[in-house]
Amino acid sequence: MEKKRVLITTLGCKVNQYESAVLAGLFKKRGYQVVESGNIADVYIINTCTVTHLSDRKSRQLIRRAVTANREAFIAVTGCYAQVAPDKVLEIPGVDLIVGTKDRYKLVDLVERAIKGRGQVNAVRNYKVDEEFEEDSTLPLQERTRAFLKIQDGCNNFCTYCIIPFTRGPRRSRQPLKVIENAHMLVAAGFKEIVLTGIHIGAYGNDLAGDVTLAGLFSQLAAIPGLLRLRLGSIEPNDITPELVNTLSSSPIFCRHLHVPLQSGDDQVLQRMGRQYTTSEYNRLINVLRQNIPGLGLSTDIMVGFPGETSEQFDNTCRFIKRIAFSRLHVFKYSPRQGTPAANFLNQVEPPVKEERSHELIKMGHQLASKFATSFIGQDLEVLVERLLEGRGNNYEGFTGNYVRSVFPGDEGLCGKIVVFRAEKVRGATLEGKVTGLRY
């Protein structure tokens, strides 16, 4: 009997990508063939995002594309957009099942039950305050040589612009033993680097009994035999404690890169955003990090066009970004989200102004990334080789520990290995050079 084919399409953050990888593992375990984009499938899973209006539109487009790809297929929609706008999703002709961010690991059962029932099913449920982390021990089907490991979900911060607490519910931490168990599985599967991810990973352990912290979990993971690189996902500035700084700086396998969201370099804007720090506090934190972790790569999120953001406040952000000298910028245009306080704030910034400010910061981000990469020319760096570049002969791509993209020629079979790379020049923000040795 031919296996049923399932195609999973994902929008949004690393957490969504991890959850899609778990879903792929669950469908494979149940006997389905997981196919890649461009193939015809019997079941389509669209894992949606709702962080901006653009994300909403892309989510709807992907749903319609799946419906037209095979009109006999079963269409299931999950994720954040499904959680906050189930009625709008169900209005799209061809959708059979909708599941939000809750119960998604029951998706295989829900799909098979809905197929038998042959009726449109809305299985979206809201979170309760005392809910625990939704657990599944299935090994995620991850394509890259870096494995993502979800340790936490939900957020209690309620920044005035952010819809995520409404889509993901209150913060919930994964039990440490379950995290360690899953990490052992990933190492046994051949992954040399693990990236810890979640919605608010810095709050890890706050909801668990006992003295459970992100620093403590990191130390436990770092002791796993065969794990060569351990990386943190995005972490809020207020969550970077002296204990965590000490743990990271003393770990030989910590990838020396942190993504610390800033959002704005103006104190008045930060206050209206509901961010719990000032620019001077952020600046002091970065100084501490750089003093303790040499060569640290530091990326951040910047939002432009927040309601009421004046030209002077935007200029303050530009100056602050240059002062910090980030290694990479992720620039977002503010997008009103229904149900958040900022959506009702006065003085909404006009779209052309947002566009202009976005372009200016994206350009600045490219310059900063190039400058950071240039600082490593002539050095020997450890690079995890991720893939052979198509159409580039025998050239491979990988990333240094501090997350600088590196390209170099190499022999067949380098993917998944850690090499010693001599950085010789920079093209854009990419280091180019040669392999001088094989580390692992």
C-alpha positions as a printed Julia matrix, in Angstrom:
440×3 Matrix{Float64}:
   0.0    0.0    0.0
   1.4    3.4   -1.0
   2.15   5.74   1.87
   0.11   8.9    2.24
   2.19  11.99   1.5
   2.24  14.95   3.88
   3.72  18.38   3.11
   4.38  20.78   6.0
   4.86  24.47   5.21
   6.15  26.8    7.91
   6.09  30.56   8.42
   7.67  32.53  11.22
  10.17  32.01  14.01
  12.58  29.26  14.99
  10.0   27.92  17.46
   7.54  27.37  14.61
  10.28  25.68  12.6
  11.08  23.36  15.49
   7.41  22.48  15.99
   7.02  21.71  12.29
  10.04  19.42  12.55
   8.38  17.57  15.43
   5.16  17.28  13.4
   7.15  15.83  10.51
   8.6   13.25  12.9
   5.13  12.38  14.21
   3.68  11.89  10.72
   6.68   9.79   9.68
   6.3    7.61  12.78
   2.65   7.05  11.81
   3.66   5.8    8.36
   3.32   8.94   6.24
   5.85  10.02   3.63
   7.03  13.55   4.39
   7.58  15.39   1.09
   9.25  18.71   0.32
   7.78  21.87  -1.17
   6.95  21.54  -4.87
   5.58  18.01  -4.52
   1.93  17.0   -4.55
   0.66  15.72  -1.21
  -2.41  14.03   0.22
  -2.26  16.07   3.44
  -1.08  19.68   3.69
  -0.14  21.21   7.04
   0.3   25.0    7.07
   2.03  26.24  10.24
   1.14  29.93  10.35
   2.52  33.14  11.89
   0.76  36.35  12.95
   3.52  38.64  14.19
   2.69  41.24  11.47
  -0.02  41.97   8.91
   2.37  40.61   6.28
   2.58  37.32   8.18
  -1.22  37.08   8.2
  -1.36  37.67   4.45
   1.4   35.14   3.73
  -0.41  32.59   5.9
  -3.63  33.0    3.9
  -1.69  32.81   0.62
  -0.03  29.54   1.64
  -3.38  28.04   2.63
  -4.92  28.94  -0.74
  -1.84  27.63  -2.55
  -2.2   24.28  -0.79
  -5.9   24.1   -1.66
  -5.21  24.67  -5.37
  -2.2   22.3   -5.46
  -4.45  19.3   -4.91
  -8.19  19.87  -4.54
  -8.63  16.3   -3.26
  -6.11  16.81  -0.45
  -6.83  17.29   3.24
  -5.89  20.8    4.44
  -4.96  21.42   8.1
  -3.96  24.83   9.44
  -2.1   25.33  12.72
   0.08  27.95  14.43
  -0.29  31.48  15.75
  -2.56  32.94  13.04
  -4.85  29.94  13.41
  -4.96  30.55  17.16
  -6.03  34.22  17.0
  -8.12  34.21  13.81
  -9.79  30.79  13.44
 -12.95  32.27  11.9
 -10.94  33.97   9.14
  -9.07  30.75   8.41
 -12.28  28.72   8.22
 -13.67  31.22   5.7
 -11.04  30.06   3.2
 -12.67  27.42   0.95
 -10.97  24.04   1.22
  -9.76  24.17   4.84
 -10.7   20.94   6.63
  -9.09  21.26  10.06
  -7.8   24.12  12.17
  -5.62  23.68  15.27
  -3.99  26.62  17.05
  -0.79  26.57  19.07
  -2.33  24.17  21.58
  -2.7   20.41  20.95
  -0.64  20.57  17.77
   1.28  17.43  18.75
  -2.08  15.62  18.58
  -2.35  16.75  14.97
  -1.9   13.3   13.38
  -4.81  11.91  15.41
  -6.91  15.0   14.71
  -6.21  14.76  10.96
  -7.15  11.08  10.77
 -10.26  11.61  12.88
 -11.35  14.55  10.71
 -10.73  12.59   7.5
 -13.06   9.86   8.71
 -15.65  12.39   9.85
 -15.53  14.3    6.55
 -16.59  17.56   8.14
 -14.81  20.84   8.78
 -13.3   20.8   12.28
 -12.29  23.75  14.47
 -10.07  22.32  17.23
  -8.63  25.65  18.48
  -8.59  25.9   22.27
  -7.42  28.66  24.58
  -4.68  28.28  27.18
  -5.24  28.14  30.93
  -2.94  29.85  33.41
  -1.75  26.61  35.05
  -1.02  24.69  31.84
   2.23  22.75  31.58
   4.63  22.54  28.65
   3.16  20.41  25.85
   5.57  17.51  25.64
   6.48  15.12  22.85
   9.65  13.04  22.78
   9.6   12.45  19.01
  12.94  13.3   17.4
  12.35  16.32  15.12
  13.12  15.82  11.41
  15.69  18.6   11.09
  17.44  19.19   7.78
  20.32  21.36   8.93
  23.41  20.27  10.8
  22.38  22.53  13.69
  19.52  21.08  15.72
  16.91  23.26  17.39
  15.68  22.19  20.81
  12.6   23.85  22.28
  12.88  24.33  26.04
  10.08  26.8   26.75
   6.85  28.29  25.4
   4.62  31.27  26.14
   5.28  34.77  27.46
   4.02  36.92  30.35
   5.64  40.21  29.33
   2.76  41.75  27.34
   4.76  44.4   25.51
   2.22  46.87  24.16
   2.81  45.94  20.5
   3.05  42.15  20.79
   0.35  39.59  20.03
   2.45  36.56  21.06
   1.2   36.27  24.7
  -2.31  35.95  23.23
  -1.3   33.29  20.71
   1.1   31.27  22.87
  -0.39  31.67  26.33
   1.49  32.06  29.63
   5.11  30.93  29.95
   5.7   27.22  30.43
   9.06  25.51  30.85
  10.0   22.02  29.74
  11.16  19.76  32.55
  15.0   19.66  32.67
  15.12  15.86  32.45
  13.04  15.94  29.27
  15.34  18.58  27.74
  18.42  16.52  28.6
  16.8   13.36  27.23
  15.96  15.08  23.94
  19.45  16.57  23.67
  21.01  13.1   24.08
  18.79  11.88  21.24
  19.96  14.73  18.98
  23.63  14.09  19.74
  23.13  10.36  19.08
  21.54  11.31  15.73
  24.78  13.06  14.77
  24.11  16.71  15.52
  27.19  18.55  16.77
  25.43  21.83  17.59
  22.19  22.42  19.49
  20.32  25.73  19.55
  18.08  26.29  22.57
  14.89  27.97  21.49
  11.57  29.14  22.9
   9.33  32.19  23.07
  10.95  33.55  26.25
  13.92  31.29  27.04
  15.41  33.69  29.59
  12.41  32.97  31.83
  13.16  29.25  31.71
  12.46  27.58  35.04
  10.51  30.46  36.61
   7.34  28.34  36.56
   8.99  25.13  37.8
   9.5   23.97  41.37
  12.97  24.29  42.83
  15.94  26.36  41.75
  15.68  25.78  37.98
  17.39  28.36  35.76
  18.58  28.72  32.2
  22.18  28.85  33.46
  21.72  25.59  35.33
  20.15  23.89  32.32
  22.96  25.15  30.07
  25.57  23.64  32.41
  23.8   20.28  32.37
  23.57  20.26  28.59
  27.2   21.31  28.18
  28.26  18.15  30.04
  26.67  15.81  27.44
  29.44  13.74  25.76
  29.67  14.4   22.03
  27.9   17.8   22.11
  30.45  20.19  20.63
  28.54  23.46  20.29
  25.66  24.89  22.3
  23.89  28.07  21.2
  21.19  30.23  22.78
  18.24  31.61  20.85
  16.86  35.1   21.43
  17.12  36.24  25.05
  15.65  39.36  26.65
  18.11  41.83  28.24
  16.47  41.63  31.68
  17.0   37.86  31.75
  20.79  37.95  31.34
  21.89  37.42  34.94
  25.44  37.43  36.38
  25.05  33.65  36.84
  24.26  33.22  33.15
  27.13  35.47  32.03
  29.54  33.45  34.18
  28.17  30.15  32.85
  28.46  31.19  29.22
  31.87  32.81  29.51
  33.37  29.74  31.19
  31.89  27.17  28.78
  34.2   25.88  26.02
  31.23  24.81  23.86
  29.16  28.01  24.09
  28.76  29.55  20.63
  29.82  33.13  21.26
  26.78  34.81  19.81
  23.73  36.29  21.53
  20.57  37.76  20.08
  19.41  40.41  22.56
  16.29  42.34  21.37
  16.58  46.12  21.71
  13.49  47.26  19.71
  14.32  50.99  20.07
  17.26  53.18  21.02
  15.03  55.88  22.51
  13.93  55.7   26.15
  10.5   57.27  25.6
   9.69  54.81  22.84
  10.89  51.9   25.0
   8.6   53.06  27.79
   5.57  53.22  25.48
   6.48  49.77  24.18
   6.36  48.39  27.72
  10.0   47.3   27.61
  11.48  46.95  31.1
  14.87  48.63  30.57
  16.46  51.89  29.46
  19.14  52.44  26.83
  21.73  53.1   29.54
  20.87  49.79  31.24
  21.08  47.99  27.9
  24.44  49.63  27.18
  25.85  48.56  30.58
  24.7   44.98  29.95
  26.45  44.84  26.57
  29.65  46.2   28.12
  29.54  43.41  30.73
  28.96  40.78  28.06
  31.84  41.98  25.89
  34.21  42.23  28.84
  33.48  38.62  29.78
  33.01  37.05  26.33
  35.69  38.17  23.83
  34.69  38.05  20.16
  30.99  37.99  21.03
  28.64  38.31  18.07
  25.67  40.45  19.06
  22.52  40.66  16.96
  19.26  42.37  17.82
  15.68  43.2   16.79
  14.81  46.8   15.92
  11.27  48.04  15.33
  10.71  51.18  13.27
   7.56  53.28  13.09
   6.17  52.52  16.54
   3.19  54.84  17.2
   4.41  58.32  18.03
   8.03  57.67  16.99
   9.36  61.07  15.92
  12.26  61.79  13.6
  14.35  62.75  16.62
  13.54  59.49  18.38
  14.42  57.52  15.27
  17.74  59.42  15.09
  18.37  58.43  18.73
  17.89  54.8   17.71
  20.35  55.16  14.82
  22.99  56.71  17.08
  22.52  54.05  19.74
  22.82  51.22  17.23
  26.11  52.66  15.97
  27.39  53.04  19.54
  26.63  49.4   20.4
  28.02  48.21  17.02
  25.84  45.14  16.62
  27.04  42.33  14.38
  23.62  41.94  12.77
  20.25  43.76  12.74
  16.79  42.28  12.27
  14.64  45.27  11.26
  10.83  45.19  11.52
   8.2   47.76  10.61
   5.6   48.21  13.34
   2.35  46.47  12.46
  -0.82  47.08  14.56
  -2.1   43.84  16.09
  -5.76  43.78  17.1
  -6.12  43.35  20.86
  -2.79  44.95  21.76
  -2.67  48.4   23.45
  -0.4   49.95  20.81
  -2.97  49.32  18.08
  -5.08  52.06  19.7
  -2.24  54.51  20.36
  -2.47  57.94  18.74
  -0.01  59.22  16.12
   0.34  56.05  14.09
   3.33  56.48  11.77
   2.53  56.61   8.04
   3.65  53.58   5.95
   6.04  55.57   3.68
   7.86  56.86   6.77
   8.16  53.32   8.16
   9.49  52.15   4.81
  12.12  54.89   4.66
  13.3   54.24   8.22
  13.38  50.51   7.6
  15.58  50.93   4.52
  17.97  53.18   6.43
  18.42  50.65   9.24
  18.72  47.68   6.9
  21.54  49.5    5.12
  23.18  50.26   8.47
  22.81  46.59   9.45
  24.67  45.47   6.32
  27.5   47.89   7.12
  27.77  46.7   10.73
  27.71  43.03   9.71
  30.47  43.63   7.16
  32.58  45.48   9.72
  32.19  42.66  12.25
  33.14  40.02   9.69
  36.15  42.06   8.54
  37.55  42.01  12.09
  38.27  38.27  11.69
  40.35  38.43   8.5
  43.61  36.53   8.97
  42.27  34.46  11.88
  41.7   30.71  12.13
  38.07  30.05  13.09
  36.04  26.94  13.8
  33.16  26.58  11.34
  30.33  24.06  11.36
  29.84  23.1    7.7
  26.15  23.23   6.82
  25.77  22.65   3.09
  27.31  22.44  -0.35
  26.36  25.57  -2.3
  24.42  24.79  -5.47
  26.03  26.1   -8.62
  29.23  27.03  -6.79
  31.36  23.99  -7.61
  32.89  22.49  -4.48
  32.19  25.54  -2.3
  30.64  24.96   1.11
  28.82  27.23   3.55
  29.03  27.21   7.32
  28.9   29.45  10.38
  31.43  30.4   12.98
  30.54  30.17  16.65
  29.77  33.9   16.7
  27.48  33.42  13.7
  29.45  34.8   10.77
  28.6   33.13   7.46
  31.69  31.56   5.9
  32.22  30.18   2.38
  35.16  28.04   1.27
  36.15  25.24  -1.15
  36.41  21.76   0.29
  36.46  18.05  -0.38
  33.33  15.92  -0.61
  31.67  14.93   2.64
  32.37  18.02   4.76
  28.73  18.67   5.7
  28.16  18.25   9.41
  31.84  18.49  10.28
  33.61  21.25  12.19
  36.62  22.56  10.29
  39.37  25.05  10.96
  38.83  27.91   8.52
  41.32  30.64   7.64
  39.42  33.87   6.91
  41.08  35.68   4.01
  38.56  38.26   2.76
  35.02  39.56   3.12
  32.32  39.73   0.47
  29.36  41.68   1.87
  29.09  40.21   5.37
  30.42  36.77   4.37
  33.91  35.55   5.15
  35.75  33.75   2.36
  38.86  31.68   2.79
  40.13  28.12   3.0
  40.02  25.07   5.24
  43.3   24.51   7.05
  42.27  21.52   9.14
  39.5   19.22  10.35
  38.53  19.64  13.98
  35.71  17.13  14.44
